């Protein structure tokens, strides 16, 4: 997928991110249900579990109520939007030409009117990046960067090789973050040493992209899913 298309995909998926803000149980990796199941393989005794529960804060304390939005998705949106804005700021600062000035007051009336119309149109050019006032949203910014990647005419110079490379890096990074937040990519992760198979082997967790999450012991080959043991 080229740079322009990656930015377009970020813009397209932004509505899905907004919808996912209210979903605190999905789009997490590793999948929480399977993670909890595998954690049970550690065979914590009842006394230790009771002691850990005693350390939990009481429900009356501030901060124990469920968060109404997904902080994971929110962090992704804030990070991606900030990166998009910073990238657009940098490109515009380096390559966007200043707005055409209005005509001096002593110009002939007809010439002054014509020049001022051109100056106003230049200031409102749809592809001109605005630094001041209300910042454009992530969708607008992603599409603006996509247009720069395709070489769409704008009130500025063509991008340099360095700027083109920067756009490619930013596009890939932003799209990766968005897809991970929405669980649209395959994921493979080896659990920490505290989560081991009964045989002592390391457990590799696989899932994402809409597939059923599974775990496999790298030593004995046992396979688990959220429904239990698949093969041993």
C-alpha positions as CSV (number, residue, x, y, z in Angstrom):
1,X,0.0,0.0,0.0
2,X,1.5,3.3,-1.0
3,X,1.8,6.4,1.2
4,X,-1.2,8.2,-0.1
5,X,-3.4,5.2,0.2
6,X,-2.2,4.6,3.8
7,X,-3.2,8.2,4.8
8,X,-6.6,7.6,3.1
9,X,-7.1,4.4,5.0
10,X,-6.4,6.2,8.3
11,X,-9.0,8.8,7.4
12,X,-11.5,6.0,6.5
13,X,-10.9,4.1,9.7
14,X,-11.2,7.2,12.0
15,X,-15.0,6.8,12.3
16,X,-14.4,3.2,13.5
17,X,-12.0,4.5,16.1
18,X,-14.6,6.9,17.3
19,X,-17.1,4.1,17.6
20,X,-14.6,2.0,19.5
21,X,-14.1,4.7,22.1
22,X,-17.1,3.3,24.0
23,X,-16.0,-0.3,23.7
24,X,-13.8,-1.2,26.7
25,X,-13.9,-4.9,26.1
26,X,-12.8,-5.3,22.5
27,X,-9.8,-4.4,20.4
28,X,-7.3,-5.5,23.1
29,X,-4.2,-7.5,22.5
30,X,-3.6,-10.0,24.0
31,X,-7.3,-11.0,24.2
32,X,-8.2,-10.6,27.9
33,X,-10.3,-13.8,28.1
34,X,-7.5,-16.0,26.8
35,X,-5.0,-14.1,28.9
36,X,-7.0,-14.8,32.1
37,X,-7.4,-18.4,31.1
38,X,-3.7,-18.9,30.6
39,X,-2.9,-17.0,33.8
40,X,-4.8,-19.8,35.6
41,X,-2.0,-22.2,34.5
42,X,0.2,-20.7,37.1
43,X,-2.0,-22.5,39.8
44,X,-1.9,-19.7,42.4
45,X,-3.1,-21.1,45.7
46,X,-6.1,-19.7,47.4
47,X,-4.2,-18.0,50.2
48,X,-2.1,-16.0,47.7
49,X,-5.2,-15.1,45.7
50,X,-7.0,-13.9,48.9
51,X,-4.0,-11.8,49.9
52,X,-3.9,-10.1,46.6
53,X,-7.6,-9.4,46.7
54,X,-7.1,-7.8,50.1
55,X,-4.7,-5.3,48.6
56,X,-7.4,-4.1,46.1
57,X,-9.0,-0.7,46.8
58,X,-12.5,-0.6,48.1
59,X,-15.3,0.2,45.6
60,X,-16.0,3.4,47.5
61,X,-12.6,4.9,46.6
62,X,-12.3,7.3,43.7
63,X,-11.1,5.8,40.4
64,X,-12.6,2.3,40.8
65,X,-15.7,3.0,38.7
66,X,-15.6,1.7,35.1
67,X,-14.1,4.2,32.7
68,X,-16.9,5.2,30.2
69,X,-14.4,5.2,27.2
70,X,-11.6,3.0,26.0
71,X,-8.4,4.8,27.1
72,X,-6.4,2.6,24.8
73,X,-8.3,3.8,21.8
74,X,-8.3,7.4,23.0
75,X,-4.5,7.3,23.4
76,X,-4.2,6.0,19.9
77,X,-6.4,8.8,18.5
78,X,-4.6,11.5,20.4
79,X,-1.2,10.2,19.3
80,X,-2.1,9.7,15.7
81,X,-3.8,13.1,15.4
82,X,-0.8,14.8,17.0
83,X,1.6,13.1,14.6
84,X,-0.5,14.1,11.6
85,X,-0.6,17.7,12.7
86,X,3.1,17.9,13.4
87,X,3.9,16.4,10.0
88,X,1.6,18.8,8.2
89,X,3.1,21.8,10.2
90,X,6.6,20.8,9.3
91,X,5.8,20.3,5.5
92,X,3.9,23.6,5.3
93,X,6.6,25.5,7.2
94,X,9.3,24.2,4.8
95,X,7.5,24.3,1.5
96,X,4.2,26.4,1.6
97,X,4.5,29.8,0.1
98,X,3.2,32.9,1.9
99,X,-0.2,34.2,1.2
100,X,-0.3,36.8,-1.7
101,X,-0.4,40.3,-0.1
102,X,-3.3,42.6,-0.8
103,X,-2.8,45.6,-3.1
104,X,-1.5,48.9,-1.7
105,X,-4.1,51.6,-1.1
106,X,-2.6,53.8,-3.8
107,X,-3.2,51.3,-6.6
108,X,-5.9,52.1,-9.2
109,X,-9.3,50.9,-8.0
110,X,-9.8,48.2,-10.7
111,X,-6.3,46.8,-10.2
112,X,-6.7,46.9,-6.4
113,X,-10.0,45.1,-6.5
114,X,-8.6,42.4,-8.8
115,X,-5.5,41.9,-6.8
116,X,-7.4,41.7,-3.5
117,X,-9.7,39.1,-4.9
118,X,-6.7,37.0,-5.9
119,X,-5.1,37.5,-2.5
120,X,-8.3,36.5,-0.7
121,X,-8.7,33.4,-2.9
122,X,-5.1,32.5,-2.2
123,X,-5.6,32.8,1.5
124,X,-8.6,30.5,1.3
125,X,-7.0,27.9,-1.0
126,X,-8.4,24.5,-0.1
127,X,-4.9,23.0,0.0
128,X,-3.3,25.7,2.0
129,X,-2.4,24.4,5.5
130,X,-3.6,26.7,8.3
131,X,-1.5,27.1,11.4
132,X,-3.8,29.4,13.3
133,X,-7.4,29.3,14.5
134,X,-9.2,26.0,14.9
135,X,-7.0,23.0,14.0
136,X,-8.4,20.7,11.3
137,X,-9.4,17.2,12.5
138,X,-7.4,14.0,11.9
139,X,-9.5,13.1,8.8
140,X,-8.9,16.4,7.1
141,X,-5.2,16.3,8.0
142,X,-4.7,12.7,6.8
143,X,-6.3,13.6,3.5
144,X,-4.2,16.7,3.2
145,X,-1.0,14.7,3.7
146,X,-2.3,12.1,1.2
147,X,-2.7,14.9,-1.4
148,X,0.9,16.0,-0.7
149,X,2.0,12.4,-1.3
150,X,0.3,12.3,-4.6
151,X,1.7,15.6,-5.8
152,X,-1.6,17.4,-6.0
153,X,-1.1,21.0,-6.9
154,X,-1.0,23.3,-3.8
155,X,0.3,26.7,-2.8
156,X,3.8,25.3,-2.2
157,X,6.8,23.6,-3.7
158,X,6.9,19.9,-4.6
159,X,8.1,17.8,-1.7
160,X,11.7,16.9,-1.5
161,X,13.0,13.3,-1.3
162,X,13.5,13.8,2.5
163,X,9.9,15.0,2.9
164,X,8.6,12.2,0.8
165,X,10.5,9.7,3.0
166,X,9.1,11.3,6.1
167,X,5.5,11.0,4.8
168,X,6.1,7.3,4.1
169,X,7.3,6.7,7.6
170,X,4.5,8.7,9.2
171,X,1.8,7.0,7.1
172,X,3.0,3.5,8.0
173,X,3.3,4.3,11.6
174,X,-0.1,5.9,11.9
175,X,-1.9,3.2,10.0
176,X,-0.2,0.5,12.1
177,X,-1.4,2.2,15.3
178,X,-5.0,2.5,14.1
179,X,-5.1,-1.1,12.8
180,X,-3.8,-2.4,16.1
181,X,-6.3,-0.4,18.1
182,X,-9.1,-1.8,16.0
183,X,-7.6,-5.4,16.1
184,X,-7.3,-5.5,12.3
185,X,-3.8,-7.0,12.2
186,X,-2.4,-10.4,13.1
187,X,-0.7,-10.6,16.4
188,X,1.9,-13.0,17.8
189,X,3.3,-12.6,21.3
190,X,5.2,-14.9,23.6
191,X,3.9,-14.7,27.2
192,X,6.2,-13.8,30.0
193,X,8.0,-16.4,32.0
194,X,5.3,-16.2,34.7
195,X,2.8,-17.8,32.3
196,X,4.2,-21.2,31.4
197,X,2.7,-24.5,30.1
198,X,2.3,-27.3,32.7
199,X,5.2,-28.9,31.0
200,X,7.3,-25.8,31.6
201,X,7.4,-24.7,28.0
202,X,6.9,-21.1,26.8
203,X,3.5,-20.2,25.5
204,X,3.0,-18.3,22.2
205,X,-0.2,-16.3,21.9
206,X,-1.8,-15.7,18.4
207,X,-4.8,-13.8,17.4
208,X,-6.1,-10.6,15.9
209,X,-7.6,-9.7,12.5
210,X,-10.9,-11.2,13.5
211,X,-9.5,-14.7,14.2
212,X,-10.1,-16.7,17.3
213,X,-7.2,-16.2,19.7
214,X,-5.2,-19.3,20.5
215,X,-2.1,-20.2,22.5
216,X,0.4,-22.9,21.8
217,X,3.2,-24.4,23.9
218,X,6.4,-24.1,22.0
219,X,7.7,-27.2,23.8
220,X,5.0,-29.9,23.9
221,X,2.7,-28.4,21.2
222,X,-0.4,-28.2,23.4
223,X,-2.9,-25.7,22.0
224,X,-5.5,-23.7,24.0
225,X,-8.3,-21.4,22.9
226,X,-10.9,-19.3,24.8
227,X,-13.0,-22.4,25.0
228,X,-10.3,-24.6,26.6
229,X,-7.8,-27.1,25.4
230,X,-7.9,-27.7,21.7
231,X,-5.1,-30.2,21.5
232,X,-2.5,-31.6,23.9
